[in-house]
Structures are given as C-alpha cells and as structure tokens.
Amino acid sequence: MIYFVDPVLRAPTIGCMLMCFAAALVGVIVFLRRQSLLGETLSHASYPGIIVGIVASAPFAAKGYEDLPAAIAVIVGAFFSAWLGSCTIEFMKRRLKVHADAALCFVLSVFFGVGLTLASHVQFTHTALYLKMLPFIYGQPATMTDVHIVIYALLSLVIVAVVTLLYKELQAITFDRDYAYSLSINVKVINAIVLFLIVLAVIVGIRSVGVVLMSAMLIAPAAAARQWTNKFGTLLVVASLIGIFSGFFGNVLSVEGARALSRGGVYMHLSLPTGPMIVLVAGFICLLSLLFAPQRGLLQRWRRALRFRFRCVCENVLKTIWYVGPNSKVSVERIRAREEISLFYLRFILWRLKSAGWLEKVSKRRYRLTEDGHKWAAKIVRLHRLWELYLADVVGVGVERVHRSAEEMEHIISEEVEDQLTTMLSNPTSDPHSQPIPPRNVVI
C-alpha cells in the first residue's frame, strides 16, 4: 500500500503503528493493575526532559546533524524525566505516606509546570528549538523520518522481549501477588521492570500522540480487548492488534479526511491531526467493544437482564394462578391485581406462556395451568418456601421478614442449592407460616 512505500507517509504510518503496538502491550498490564492514571502522570512528567533533550541537541544541529542526535536526546531526556517522576511518586507513597492519587496529581502538575516554564524561557532564547518542542504536546507524526522508525522499532522490540521473557511472572504478580510471593518471585524487581516498560512505552508514544493524549493509547486498546477475552495471553494479542489497527487507520483518516475536507473549499483550512485521530479510532473501537462484546458488552448485559426480568414475571404469573388452585380458571383482572404490571404487558406474557404450553385459555379472559405449567409453578413455590424455612430456622431471621428475600431468591436458586437446602432442612413439608411445601416429585 501507498502508506508503506511513499517517502512522506511511510515513516508516520509505521512509526505510529509501532507506537500503538508497544503502548497497547504495556497498557494491558497498567489496565489490569488499575494504574490508569500512572501513564497520564508519566507522560506529563516527561515534558521537562524533552525540552532539556532538544536544547542539548542544539550543538549537533548547528553542525548539520539534526535528526538522529535530536531523536536520541529527546528519548534520553524524556526517559530520565519520566523515571524521576515515577521515583517521586514512590517516595511520596512510601516515605511521606501520601495517598497514591494525591502523589500522581502532584507529580503530574509539578513536572508539567516545570516543563512549561522551561518552554516559555526557551521560546525567547532559542526560538527555532522551541518550535521543535510543540509537536510533543499533542504529537506530530507527520514530521517523522526513517530514523524514528528504526528507533521506535528497537524500543518496541525491547518491550516485546521483556513481556515475553517475564510472561509468567507478570501474570502471577498482576492477578495474585501473594501467590507470586509463594513462588519466590522477586516482586520488587518485576515491579521495577514493569515501571521501566511503562516509561519506555510513554517515550515511544509522545512523538506520535503527545504527552496530553498518551494515556489514552495505553488504556483504550486494553479496555477494548478486555471486553472480548478473559485470558491474559489473548488479551495481550488482541490489545496489540487493536493498537496496530488504530495507528494505521488514524493515519489514513488524517490524510484522506483532510483531503476530502479540502475539496469542499469552505473547509480548506481545517486539518485532522494524526495524533488525535489515532486516539479517536482507538476510542471508537473501545466504545464498540463496550457496547457489543458478546459476554461483557453493555447491550448483551441489558439483554440478559431483560430476559431474567421477563422470566421472573412469567414465574410470578404462574405462581399466582397456582395459589388459586390447580384447575382454577383465573381471570386477567385477578392476575393483574397481584402483579403490578400494565395490562398490555400482562397480555403479552399470557400469550407467551400459552404459546409455550404453560397455560391454556379457557374463555375470553380466563386462563388455567397446564400440567407442565403446574409443575413449573409448584417448583417456584417450593423454592420460595424452602428459602423462607432456611432463613427462619438456620439463619434466625424473623418469620415476618423472610417473605421479601424469598420472593427474590426463588428465581435464582439452582438445583444444587435446592438439594443442599432439602438435605440441611431434612426434607421439610411445611414452611415457617405452616404452609405446605410442594414435594419434589411433582416438579420438573
């Protein structure tokens, strides 16, 4: 494709893909450790080092060597500045007993304030160098060269190598630190390595999306991938693929979108910066994952909740008819008097129960239980009264207070729990209110 061979587009595209790939890998660890604000803090803490690095590279630029010395100086300066910020956070947490959130906010604001102060000074003393600092605020991958590709590829390779070699240790510490201690894993060393990876990922990314948006590229791919899998290894792979996808299509949308807008004439001066576009793509993927993931997606959770509520209402309707009598013909009005639902919704439920074979319609507005419906209703009543007896006799709850809990539990008690309750209560025949408990041989 043109984005991988064109001399102008090649470096920004490949560089951003490498950045997003490395950030996504490290972001998984940050996300699982619930340290999302750490990436934001370290990216802002790197800004003073960026300015010092650019100023330090000025003598090389004067001699005609600009790209490589400047890139290395910025990376080294940003690395040590971010590392100093991380050490400050740990010092405040351990020595000064400052809460983690307060330490993160303090380091973020102070270091970024120092960086802005230095930048305001350099603005007048080294105007040309000051212009080179601006891309690191919001990112400017369009000015990347092949030198940046090589540097970022090496940094990404380091991250991949460390994550691969320490995969088991990272997994143990991330999910169960006590278990990691029992395996004699040096948790302090691993934590220091993780911090090194976070700093490295931040340094890789600030040239592409800037210090302001860098934390989004750490968290968005990991948060999106988490919706699709529960396995650590798969999570790393999916997050890295989302990162690569975001880096590529962020560049494509930035270039092609700007071209499309410029053709309109009125939008001639409107641009779509690559860094923000990468973050928007990653954010859009994360939003889709949060909504449509098959197990953890919001829509799927809503669907499961609605299905459960519908089943509860169906069971309550069957139970209401069962209370009247096995062969009783119960009117719609009598059912509605007990169930606080609309007439339209009740008619829909009665239609569904009739279609499923749980009810039969004996007249225009009267229904009665079928054999299967009687068994299902008796099962719900049995679970209700078993739970009431358990609360009253075992837990010691007052008889007058057990009904409401049983109304909720009767819909979720499994067969295994029913077996345990039956054994624990010695196969009872009546509940605390002296009402008979339906025997199990008449239920499904």
C-alpha positions in Angstrom: 0.0 0.0 0.0 1.0 3.6 -0.6 1.2 4.3 3.2 4.1 1.8 3.5 6.1 2.8 0.4 5.5 6.6 0.0 8.5 8.5 1.3 6.3 11.1 3.0 3.7 8.7 4.5 5.9 5.7 5.3 7.6 7.0 8.5 4.4 8.4 10.1 2.4 5.3 9.4 4.9 2.7 10.5 6.1 4.8 13.4 2.5 5.2 14.8 1.8 1.6 14.3 4.9 0.7 16.3 4.0 3.2 19.0 0.4 1.9 19.3 1.6 -1.7 19.4 4.1 -1.0 22.2 1.7 1.1 24.2 -1.1 -1.5 23.9 1.1 -4.2 25.3 2.2 -2.2 28.3 -1.3 -0.8 28.6 -2.7 -4.3 29.3 -0.5 -4.5 32.4 -1.4 -1.0 33.5 -5.1 -1.6 33.0 -5.2 -4.9 34.9 -3.3 -3.3 37.8 -5.7 -0.4 37.9 -3.0 2.1 37.4 -4.5 4.0 34.5 -3.5 7.4 35.9 0.1 6.4 36.0 0.5 6.6 32.2 -1.0 10.1 32.2 1.3 11.2 35.0 4.5 9.8 33.5 3.7 11.3 30.0 3.3 14.8 31.5 6.4 14.2 33.7 8.5 13.5 30.6 8.0 17.0 29.2 10.9 18.7 31.1 13.2 16.0 29.8 12.0 16.6 26.3 12.9 20.3 26.5 16.3 19.6 28.0 17.0 17.0 25.3 16.1 19.3 22.5 18.3 22.1 23.9 21.1 19.6 24.4 20.9 18.6 20.7 21.4 22.2 19.5 25.2 21.9 19.0 24.7 18.9 16.8 22.0 20.7 14.8 24.4 23.6 14.2 26.9 21.1 12.6 24.3 19.7 10.3 23.5 16.5 12.2 19.9 17.1 13.3 17.6 14.0 13.1 19.4 11.3 14.9 21.1 13.3 17.7 17.8 15.2 18.4 15.8 12.0 18.5 18.2 10.3 20.8 18.5 13.3 23.1 14.7 13.7 23.3 14.3 10.0 24.2 17.0 10.0 26.8 15.8 13.3 28.4 12.2 12.2 28.4 13.1 8.8 29.8 15.0 10.2 32.8 12.4 12.9 33.5 9.6 10.3 33.5 11.7 7.9 35.6 12.4 10.7 38.1 8.7 11.3 38.2 8.0 7.7 39.0 10.6 7.7 41.7 9.0 10.8 43.2 5.6 9.0 43.3 7.1 6.0 45.1 8.9 8.3 47.5 5.7 10.2 48.4 3.7 7.0 48.8 6.2 5.0 50.9 8.1 7.7 52.8 5.7 10.5 53.1 2.6 8.3 53.4 0.8 10.3 50.7 -2.2 8.6 49.0 -1.5 7.3 45.5 -4.0 9.6 43.8 -2.5 12.7 45.5 1.0 11.7 44.6 0.1 11.2 41.0 -1.7 14.5 40.7 1.2 16.3 42.4 3.9 14.8 40.1 1.8 15.4 37.0 1.1 19.1 37.8 4.6 19.9 39.1 6.6 18.3 36.4 4.4 19.6 33.6 4.5 23.0 35.2 8.3 22.9 35.2 8.3 21.8 31.6 6.0 24.7 30.6 8.2 27.1 32.5 11.3 25.9 30.7 9.5 26.0 27.4 8.4 29.7 28.0 12.1 30.5 28.6 13.4 28.7 25.5 10.7 30.4 23.4 12.7 33.6 23.6 16.3 32.3 23.9 16.1 29.5 21.3 13.0 30.2 19.1 13.9 27.6 16.5 14.3 24.9 19.2 11.0 26.0 20.8 9.2 25.1 17.6 10.5 21.6 17.8 9.0 21.2 21.3 5.4 22.0 20.2 4.8 18.6 18.5 5.4 16.8 21.8 2.4 18.4 23.4 -0.2 16.9 21.0 2.0 14.9 18.8 3.1 15.4 15.2 3.9 12.2 13.5 3.8 13.8 10.1 7.4 15.1 10.6 8.8 11.6 11.4 11.6 10.2 9.4 13.0 6.8 8.8 15.3 7.4 11.8 12.3 7.4 14.0 11.1 4.1 12.6 14.4 2.4 13.5 14.5 3.9 17.0 10.8 3.0 17.8 11.2 -0.5 16.3 14.1 -1.1 18.7 12.2 0.2 21.7 9.1 -1.9 20.7 11.3 -4.9 20.4 12.7 -4.4 23.9 9.1 -4.2 25.2 8.1 -7.4 23.4 11.2 -9.2 24.6 10.7 -8.3 28.2 6.9 -9.1 28.2 7.7 -12.5 26.5 10.5 -13.5 28.9 8.6 -12.4 32.0 5.2 -13.6 30.9 4.6 -16.0 33.8 6.0 -13.6 36.4 3.9 -10.7 35.1 0.8 -12.9 35.1 1.3 -14.1 38.6 2.0 -10.6 40.1 -0.8 -9.0 38.2 -3.5 -11.4 39.3 -2.3 -12.8 42.6 0.6 -11.1 44.3 0.5 -13.4 47.4 0.8 -16.4 45.1 3.8 -14.7 43.4 5.5 -14.3 46.7 4.9 -18.0 47.5 6.7 -18.9 44.2 9.7 -16.9 45.4 9.3 -14.4 42.6 11.2 -11.2 43.2 8.2 -8.9 43.1 10.1 -5.7 43.7 12.4 -6.4 40.7 9.4 -7.3 38.5 7.6 -4.1 39.5 10.7 -2.1 38.7 10.8 -3.7 35.3 7.1 -3.0 34.7 7.7 0.6 35.6 10.6 0.7 33.1 8.2 -0.7 30.4 5.6 1.9 31.2 8.2 4.7 30.9 9.5 3.2 27.7 6.0 2.9 26.2 5.3 6.6 27.1 8.6 7.7 25.5 7.8 5.8 22.3 4.3 7.4 22.1 4.8 11.0 22.9 6.2 11.8 19.4 3.0 10.4 17.9 0.1 11.5 20.1 1.8 13.8 22.5 2.0 14.0 26.3 -1.6 15.0 26.6 -3.1 12.1 24.8 -0.6 9.4 25.5 -2.5 7.8 28.4 -5.4 7.1 26.0 -3.2 4.9 23.9 -2.2 3.0 27.0 -5.7 2.3 28.2 -8.1 2.3 25.2 -6.7 -0.8 23.4 -6.5 -2.7 26.7 -10.0 -1.7 27.8 -11.4 -2.7 24.4 -9.6 -6.1 24.4 -10.7 -6.9 27.9 -14.3 -7.0 26.7 -13.6 -9.9 24.4 -11.4 -12.2 26.5 -10.6 -13.3 30.0 -7.2 -14.8 29.2 -4.0 -12.8 29.8 -2.2 -14.0 26.7 -5.1 -13.5 24.4 -5.6 -10.1 26.0 -2.1 -9.1 25.0 -2.5 -10.2 21.5 -6.0 -8.6 21.0 -4.8 -5.3 22.5 -1.7 -5.2 20.4 -3.8 -5.8 17.2 -6.2 -3.0 18.2 -3.2 -0.8 18.8 -1.8 -1.5 15.3 -5.2 -1.1 13.7 -5.6 2.3 15.5 -2.2 3.5 14.5 -2.7 2.7 10.8 -6.3 3.9 10.4 -5.6 7.0 12.4 -3.0 8.0 9.8 -5.4 7.0 6.9 -8.3 9.1 8.3 -6.0 12.0 9.0 -4.7 12.1 5.4 -7.7 11.1 3.5 -10.1 13.0 5.7 -8.1 16.2 5.3 -8.1 15.7 1.5 -11.8 15.2 1.4 -12.5 18.3 3.5 -10.2 20.4 1.5 -12.1 19.6 -1.7 -15.2 21.3 -0.2 -13.5 24.7 -0.3 -15.1 26.0 2.9 -13.1 23.5 4.9 -9.8 24.3 3.2 -8.0 25.3 6.4 -9.4 22.5 8.5 -7.0 19.8 9.4 -7.3 16.4 11.1 -4.2 15.9 13.2 -2.8 12.4 13.2 -2.4 12.0 16.9 -5.9 12.9 17.9 -7.3 10.8 15.0 -5.4 7.8 16.3 -6.9 8.3 19.8 -10.3 8.7 18.3 -10.0 5.4 16.3 -8.9 3.6 19.5 -11.7 5.2 21.5 -14.3 4.3 18.9 -13.1 0.6 18.9 -13.3 0.7 22.7 -16.8 2.1 22.6 -17.9 -0.6 20.1 -16.4 -3.2 22.4 -18.1 -1.9 25.5 -21.4 -1.9 23.7 -21.3 -5.1 21.5 -18.9 -7.6 23.1 -20.7 -11.0 23.3 -20.3 -11.5 27.1 -19.3 -8.2 28.7 -20.9 -5.8 26.3 -23.5 -3.4 27.6 -26.2 -4.4 25.1 -25.7 -8.1 25.9 -25.9 -7.4 29.7 -29.1 -5.4 29.1 -30.4 -8.3 27.1 -29.6 -10.8 29.8 -31.2 -8.6 32.4 -34.4 -8.1 30.4 -34.7 -11.8 29.8 -34.2 -12.5 33.5 -36.8 -10.0 34.5 -39.2 -11.4 31.9 -38.7 -14.9 33.3 -39.4 -13.6 36.8 -42.7 -12.1 35.8 -43.7 -15.2 34.0 -42.9 -17.3 37.0 -44.8 -14.9 39.2 -47.9 -15.1 37.0 -47.8 -19.0 37.1 -47.3 -18.9 40.8 -50.3 -16.5 41.2 -52.6 -18.9 39.2 -51.2 -21.9 41.2 -52.1 -20.2 44.5 -55.8 -20.1 43.4 -55.9 -23.8 42.6 -54.5 -26.4 40.2 -57.6 -26.5 38.0 -58.9 -23.0 38.7 -59.8 -20.6 35.9 -58.2 -17.3 36.8 -59.3 -14.1 35.2 -56.9 -11.5 33.8 -58.1 -8.9 36.4 -57.2 -11.2 39.3 -53.7 -11.8 38.0 -53.2 -8.1 37.4 -54.4 -7.3 40.9 -51.4 -9.3 42.2 -48.8 -8.4 39.6 -48.0 -4.7 39.3 -47.6 -4.6 35.5 -49.5 -2.9 32.7 -52.4 -4.7 31.0 -50.6 -4.7 27.7 -47.5 -6.3 29.2 -49.6 -8.9 31.1 -51.5 -9.9 27.9 -48.1 -10.3 26.1 -46.9 -12.6 29.0 -50.0 -14.6 29.0 -49.7 -15.1 25.2 -46.1 -16.2 25.5 -47.0 -18.7 28.3 -49.9 -20.0 26.3 -47.7 -20.4 23.2 -45.1 -22.3 25.3 -47.6 -24.7 26.7 -47.6 -23.5 30.3 -51.2 -22.0 30.2 -54.4 -22.7 28.3 -57.1 -20.2 27.6 -60.5 -21.5 28.7 -62.5 -18.4 27.9 -62.0 -14.9 26.6 -60.4 -13.5 29.8 -59.6 -16.6 31.8 -56.6 -19.0 32.0 -55.6 -22.1 33.8 -52.4 -24.0 34.2 -51.4 -26.9 32.0 -49.7 -29.9 33.5 -46.3 -28.5 32.7 -47.3 -25.1 34.0 -48.5 -26.6 37.2 -45.1 -28.3 37.7 -43.2 -25.1 36.9 -45.3 -23.1 39.4 -45.0 -25.7 42.1 -41.2 -25.7 41.7 -41.1 -21.9 42.2 -43.4 -22.2 45.3 -41.2 -25.0 46.7 -38.0 -22.9 46.3 -39.8 -19.9 47.9 -40.9 -21.8 50.9 -37.6 -23.7 51.3 -35.7 -20.4 51.4 -38.2 -19.0 54.0 -37.6 -22.0 56.2 -33.8 -21.7 55.8 -33.9 -18.1 56.8 -36.1 -18.7 59.8 -34.6 -21.9 61.2 -30.9 -21.7 60.2 -30.1 -18.0 59.9 -32.5 -16.9 62.6 -34.4 -14.2 60.7 -37.8 -13.3 62.0 -40.7 -15.1 60.3 -42.3 -11.8 59.4 -39.1 -10.7 57.4 -38.4 -13.8 55.3 -41.0 -13.3 52.6 -39.3 -10.5 50.7 -36.0 -12.3 50.4 -37.7 -15.5 49.3 -39.5 -13.5 46.5 -36.1 -12.6 45.1 -34.3 -15.9 45.7 -36.9 -18.2 44.3 -35.9 -17.2 40.8 -32.2 -17.9 41.1 -31.8 -21.0 43.3 -30.2 -23.7 41.3 -30.8 -27.4 41.6 -27.6 -27.9 43.6 -28.6 -25.3 46.1 -32.1 -26.9 46.3 -30.5 -30.2 47.1 -28.4 -28.7 49.8 -31.4 -26.9 51.4 -33.5 -30.1 51.2 -30.8 -32.1 53.0 -30.0 -29.4 55.5 -33.7 -29.0 56.5 -34.4 -32.7 56.5 -36.8 -32.7 53.5 -39.4 -30.4 55.2 -43.1 -30.5 54.4 -44.1 -27.0 55.6 -42.7 -23.5 55.7 -42.4 -21.1 58.8 -46.0 -20.0 58.0 -47.3 -23.6 58.3 -47.9 -23.6 54.5 -47.2 -26.9 52.7 -44.0 -27.2 50.7 -44.8 -28.9 47.4 -42.9 -32.3 47.2 -40.2 -32.6 44.7 -41.8 -35.5 42.8 -44.4 -33.1 41.3 -42.0 -30.6 39.9 -39.8 -30.8 36.8 
